[in-house]
Amino acid sequence: LKLLTNSLTSISPDKAYNLHEKELSPQYIYNKEQEILKEIEKLNIKPSGYYSYDEEFIKINKKIYVRLALIDVHTKIIINDELIPKEQFNKEYIEKFLKESTEGIKLKTIITDGYRSYPEIIESLDAKHQLCTFHIMQNLMVKLNPYINAKKRLIESLTKSNEKKEAKIEELKSKITLKRGRPKNSDKKVKNNINKRKKLKSEIDENKEKIRKYKAKIKEHIEYKETIKKIFRAKSFKTAMKYYHQLYDKLEELPSIIKDFIKTLSKKINKALEYTKDKKIPKTNNLVELLFKVTFPGKIKRIYRTYAGAITQIKLDDLKWIERNVLKKTGKNKIIS
């Protein structure tokens, strides 16, 4: 396994978590890596061939770095974890990272988000590619939520407007004494009062019709969203495609947001449904995102002012991750104190 391949050239002054000075040394980290690798070998833990890949951007001393990580979704072993300057990050580097990380180990599937270069890169590695269904749905919700929220705000505004108009009608009613029959033409005050109330009532009815239409639009979009969810909840490829075709076959009738989403999905539907053909493939790459949150959370990112300090912390936390999530589950003694 190519575990934590970045080399440490200097010791950072950063002291996050009050780590002992020896724990910040390259030799300490190297020794711990070797201990863990020996334990992994002793326990005969082999790469499963199913990996989750992602990147995150980290700002250190006003400079942007990119962290690339590949993790085994079944053993939870970190296959590789690198931190590079942003200017080095491109399609070629991703391909190099994945190729070197998986060289000599079993490779069946890589799970990623929807970055456009991934399909070509993973195809070059002769592996299957599962798109993270969570990210696919997230792409839909980025447009759908603002649309629905805008309609809800309009409904709220129209509802408040109607409440004011209804209050105004009651106020107008209180200003005159209603008599049986039509008011006399000479009674301009009463007629004016009635006309104002009629106009307000008409405006209320118009607003109610708008509210009805907005609610219908919200309901329509939510129903389409639920059908899309069923695609990714399906356990078989056949069932997933049934729900997909319920939408794709009437593409021109769909609301624009749903139509655009389905058109985009049509270009990658097979990669979004690889999990239905192989039960060992997870739907999402949430595991690698969890790794990022656990090993280098936002509050810790703000501590570091040097590349060396950041990478040291990442290495230490990666080792702790493996100890907690891989070795501890075997009932072995702790390796990292």
Phi and psi in degrees as a GROMACS rama.xvg file:
@    title "Ramachandran Plot"
@    xaxis  label "Phi"
@    yaxis  label "Psi"
@TYPE xy
-93.4027  75.3618  LYS-2
-87.1615  120.789  LEU-3
55.1909  68.3417  LEU-4
-82.4797  -11.0129  THR-5
-66.0774  136.692  ASN-6
-91.6278  147.015  SER-7
-102.343  120.266  LEU-8
-100.194  -17.7869  THR-9
-151.959  161.193  SER-10
-93.641  127.892  ILE-11
-78.8281  148.089  SER-12
-78.9721  -9.8213  PRO-13
-63.9719  138.15  ASP-14
-124.88  43.924  LYS-15
-58.4452  141.826  ALA-16
62.9995  16.8432  TYR-17
52.9747  42.592  ASN-18
-64.2969  142.32  LEU-19
-66.2  148.714  HIS-20
-55.695  -37.0827  GLU-21
-65.3461  -27.5615  LYS-22
-74.8745  -10.339  GLU-23
-96.281  -0.768126  LEU-24
-86.6772  145.471  SER-25
-57.8507  -35.7988  PRO-26
-66.8798  -40.9235  GLN-27
-60.4064  -47.3198  TYR-28
-63.8447  -43.1739  ILE-29
-60.0215  -44.9193  TYR-30
-61.1021  -42.4264  ASN-31
-66.1055  -38.4801  LYS-32
-59.588  -45.2655  GLU-33
-64.5983  -39.1439  GLN-34
-60.7132  -45.9589  GLU-35
-67.0774  -41.934  ILE-36
-62.0503  -36.9564  LEU-37
-65.6173  -41.3055  LYS-38
-64.4994  -41.949  GLU-39
-60.8063  -42.3561  ILE-40
-66.6175  -40.7999  GLU-41
-62.8048  -38.8124  LYS-42
-82.0812  -2.07913  LEU-43
57.3145  41.5511  ASN-44
-85.8875  115.709  ILE-45
-109.582  150.342  LYS-46
-58.4814  136.447  PRO-47
-80.2919  -22.5762  SER-48
97.7263  -6.31264  GLY-49
-113.988  116.085  TYR-50
-129.661  149.493  TYR-51
-110.933  131.31  SER-52
-125.669  142.006  TYR-53
-161.994  171.231  ASP-54
-128.602  157.714  GLU-55
-139.33  151.353  GLU-56
-101.192  133.554  PHE-57
-127.129  132.568  ILE-58
-100.799  121.519  LYS-59
-127.912  116.817  ILE-60
52.0397  48.5317  ASN-61
69.4695  7.80192  LYS-62
-113.406  140.144  LYS-63
-92.1969  131.13  ILE-64
-119.859  159.622  TYR-65
-120.121  127.633  VAL-66
-100.031  124.249  ARG-67
-110.927  131.747  LEU-68
-138.304  141.119  ALA-69
-127.915  124.885  LEU-70
-130.693  142.33  ILE-71
-74.9473  122.268  ASP-72
-74.5643  -15.5889  VAL-73
-102.499  -43.9531  HIS-74
-87.3353  -19.0705  THR-75
68.4716  14.269  LYS-76
-75.9598  136.754  ILE-77
-80.1091  114.134  ILE-78
-75.6129  -42.0561  ILE-79
-158.997  149.175  ASN-80
-151.691  113.923  ASP-81
-127.686  154.147  GLU-82
-128.731  118.731  LEU-83
-130.655  155.775  ILE-84
-61.4369  146.312  PRO-85
-57.7264  -35.138  LYS-86
-65.6186  -18.3565  GLU-87
-85.5172  -14.8023  GLN-88
-82.0589  118.885  PHE-89
-159.582  -178.333  ASN-90
-57.784  -42.9163  LYS-91
-62.6435  -37.7622  GLU-92
-70.7194  -39.4771  TYR-93
-58.398  -45.4535  ILE-94
-62.0748  -43.3436  GLU-95
-61.8177  -44.9076  LYS-96
-59.9795  -48.9843  PHE-97
-68.4572  -38.3772  LEU-98
-65.6231  -47.4435  LYS-99
-67.7107  -36.4201  GLU-100
-66.9058  -34.5033  SER-101
-101.257  2.2258  THR-102
-64.7186  126.624  GLU-103
83.9101  0.877771  GLY-104
-124.07  162.509  ILE-105
-61.1941  135.989  LYS-106
-138.954  116.056  LEU-107
-118.032  -49.7623  LYS-108
-143.382  143.681  THR-109
-122.573  129.722  ILE-110
-100.914  129.778  ILE-111
-140.739  174.954  THR-112
-83.5891  -162.418  ASP-113
-95.713  20.7517  GLY-114
-54.6598  131.971  TYR-115
-63.3919  -22.2087  ARG-116
-84.5032  -16.5661  SER-117
-58.6188  -47.0046  TYR-118
-54.8464  -46.1817  PRO-119
-65.204  -41.0162  GLU-120
-64.0567  -47.9225  ILE-121
-69.6263  -33.7343  ILE-122
-63.0007  -37.5305  GLU-123
-65.9528  -21.8348  SER-124
-89.6905  -0.116422  LEU-125
60.7624  42.5986  ASP-126
-122.696  160.139  ALA-127
-79.1609  153.1  LYS-128
-124.078  117.625  HIS-129
-105.024  121.287  GLN-130
-79.0685  139.529  LEU-131
-66.6837  116.127  CYS-132
-69.2947  -26.3632  THR-133
-62.7672  -44.004  PHE-134
-68.3679  -34.7709  HIS-135
-61.5623  -47.8133  ILE-136
-65.0356  -35.0854  MET-137
-62.1452  -38.8983  GLN-138
-60.9644  -36.4109  ASN-139
-68.9352  -47.0002  LEU-140
-67.4295  -26.1877  MET-141
-58.4559  -33.1464  VAL-142
-96.6733  -36.0789  LYS-143
-71.2658  -42.4359  LEU-144
-60.5841  -47.9783  ASN-145
-60.5335  -37.5573  PRO-146
-62.0649  -49.2655  TYR-147
-65.1197  -42.6541  ILE-148
-64.227  -36.1765  ASN-149
-64.1761  -42.1404  ALA-150
-65.436  -38.4505  LYS-151
-65.9887  -36.957  LYS-152
-66.0242  -38.9173  ARG-153
-64.4919  -41.1637  LEU-154
-62.1716  -44.2287  ILE-155
-62.9174  -42.3523  GLU-156
-64.3874  -44.9579  SER-157
-66.604  -36.2683  LEU-158
-64.4424  -43.9741  THR-159
-65.5522  -38.519  LYS-160
-61.9956  -41.7008  SER-161
-65.7975  -37.8459  ASN-162
-61.3136  -41.6599  GLU-163
-66.4935  -40.1241  LYS-164
-66.4694  -40.0832  LYS-165
-65.2469  -37.9309  GLU-166
-65.1422  -38.7628  ALA-167
-65.2382  -38.2222  LYS-168
-61.3578  -45.5493  ILE-169
-62.7148  -37.4051  GLU-170
-64.3744  -43.1742  GLU-171
-64.5507  -38.6156  LEU-172
-61.4184  -38.2964  LYS-173
-70.8596  -15.4358  SER-174
-86.4852  -11.6271  LYS-175
-130.764  157.077  ILE-176
-101.028  116.181  THR-177
-74.7833  135.141  LEU-178
-119.368  160.309  LYS-179
-68.4351  148.635  ARG-180
82.4857  177.316  GLY-181
-76.6762  147.978  ARG-182
-70.8192  151.041  PRO-183
-69.1615  149.368  LYS-184
-60.5578  -27.597  ASN-185
-75.8624  -17.4742  SER-186
-88.1688  72.0525  ASP-187
-63.5201  -33.0862  LYS-188
-62.6159  -45.3426  LYS-189
-67.3917  -45.4748  VAL-190
-61.6817  -41.0921  LYS-191
-62.286  -40.9513  ASN-192
-61.5911  -45.2736  ASN-193
-65.0369  -42.7355  ILE-194
-62.9188  -39.6006  ASN-195
-62.3587  -41.6381  LYS-196
-67.5888  -37.9555  ARG-197
-63.1871  -42.0494  LYS-198
-63.3986  -44.7339  LYS-199
-62.1773  -41.2562  LEU-200
-63.5806  -39.571  LYS-201
-63.7363  -42.0564  SER-202
-65.4583  -38.7589  GLU-203
-61.5261  -44.5909  ILE-204
-63.4747  -39.8057  ASP-205
-63.0355  -42.6244  GLU-206
-64.498  -39.8371  ASN-207
-62.9849  -37.336  LYS-208
-66.8473  -39.7423  GLU-209
-63.6147  -42.9388  LYS-210
-60.0742  -43.746  ILE-211
-59.595  -44.2405  ARG-212
-66.3191  -41.699  LYS-213
-63.8482  -42.0839  TYR-214
-63.6885  -38.5672  LYS-215
-64.6053  -39.3099  ALA-216
-65.157  -43.3164  LYS-217
-60.4237  -48.2522  ILE-218
-59.4338  -43.3341  LYS-219
-59.833  -47.6453  GLU-220
-66.9529  -38.7419  HIS-221
-65.0346  -39.6115  ILE-222
-63.8729  -40.1502  GLU-223
-65.4871  -39.9998  TYR-224
-60.3177  -42.5485  LYS-225
-64.8552  -35.7523  GLU-226
-65.6893  -40.7067  THR-227
-62.9718  -40.836  ILE-228
-58.9188  -37.5497  LYS-229
-63.0003  -30.1862  LYS-230
-57.3894  -45.8305  ILE-231
-90.4199  -4.90671  PHE-232
-94.5082  -12.6357  ARG-233
-63.987  143.773  ALA-234
-91.6694  -18.316  LYS-235
-121.864  153.672  SER-236
-62.4113  -39.793  PHE-237
-61.2286  -45.5487  LYS-238
-66.8322  -41.8842  THR-239
-60.1249  -44.0834  ALA-240
-69.1433  -27.9766  MET-241
-62.1425  -46.7883  LYS-242
-68.2087  -36.3963  TYR-243
-61.742  -45.0771  TYR-244
-71.761  -22.4848  HIS-245
-59.0584  -29.2572  GLN-246
-96.3263  -46.8844  LEU-247
-64.4424  -35.1805  TYR-248
-69.5151  -14.6805  ASP-249
-124.531  41.2619  LYS-250
-52.8672  -45.5679  LEU-251
-70.1255  -16.3926  GLU-252
-89.4942  -11.1357  GLU-253
-75.5474  151.308  LEU-254
-59.4305  151.948  PRO-255
-55.5767  -41.8376  SER-256
-63.1047  -45.7017  ILE-257
-69.327  -40.5186  ILE-258
-59.8837  -48.6291  LYS-259
-62.0087  -39.3043  ASP-260
-64.2357  -46.8385  PHE-261
-65.6022  -37.6447  ILE-262
-61.6615  -42.1264  LYS-263
-67.6322  -42.7458  THR-264
-62.8292  -33.7667  LEU-265
-59.9437  -26.0223  SER-266
-79.7066  -14.8335  LYS-267
-137.035  20.8857  LYS-268
-60.1783  -39.1027  ILE-269
-65.4382  -39.5592  ASN-270
-71.431  -22.9728  LYS-271
-79.8751  -15.5986  ALA-272
-118.688  16.9952  LEU-273
-57.9518  -31.4246  GLU-274
-62.9085  -23.6573  TYR-275
-76.1974  -17.8488  THR-276
-96.594  -19.0364  LYS-277
-141.987  111.504  ASP-278
-67.964  -10.697  LYS-279
-83.6907  -9.28019  LYS-280
-89.441  121.379  ILE-281
-75.2894  158.239  PRO-282
-76.5429  -24.8086  LYS-283
-128.206  164.902  THR-284
-105.192  35.8699  ASN-285
-63.0547  -26.5267  ASN-286
-63.3611  -43.4642  LEU-287
-68.9531  -32.5029  VAL-288
-67.9291  -35.9537  GLU-289
-64.1237  -40.4903  LEU-290
-56.3753  -45.0475  LEU-291
-61.3109  -44.6232  PHE-292
-66.2523  -38.8435  LYS-293
-77.9629  -42.3844  VAL-294
-87.9617  -19.6702  THR-295
-154.16  64.6548  PHE-296
-65.642  164.722  PRO-297
-54.6832  -40.396  GLY-298
-65.9345  -27.7046  LYS-299
-79.7045  -35.9562  ILE-300
-55.4555  -34.3003  LYS-301
-73.2708  -12.9138  ARG-302
-76.2457  -37.0725  ILE-303
-84.9295  137.18  TYR-304
-118.188  -3.80043  ARG-305
-131.035  150.624  THR-306
-61.281  -43.955  TYR-307
-60.5072  -42.6646  ALA-308
-64.2232  -41.4334  GLY-309
-65.2839  -45.4354  ALA-310
-70.5857  -31.2585  ILE-311
-63.1059  -45.2977  THR-312
-64.085  -40.8633  GLN-313
-61.0972  -44.4704  ILE-314
-61.6095  -46.6405  LYS-315
-62.1552  -43.5576  LEU-316
-71.1414  -31.1558  ASP-317
-64.224  -41.2978  ASP-318
-63.7872  -41.2166  LEU-319
-65.8467  -36.7455  LYS-320
-57.929  -48.3118  TRP-321
-64.7677  -39.1363  ILE-322
-62.2225  -45.1048  GLU-323
-74.0585  -42.8823  ARG-324
-95.7941  -14.8139  ASN-325
-116.798  -58.5001  VAL-326
-75.6815  -39.3417  LEU-327
-62.6771  -31.8882  LYS-328
-68.889  -14.2887  LYS-329
-90.3859  -5.16792  THR-330
85.4298  9.55892  GLY-331
-77.5412  162.475  LYS-332
-69.0269  156.105  ASN-333
-62.9921  142.277  LYS-334
-102.506  -32.8977  ILE-335
-108.143  126.981  ILE-336
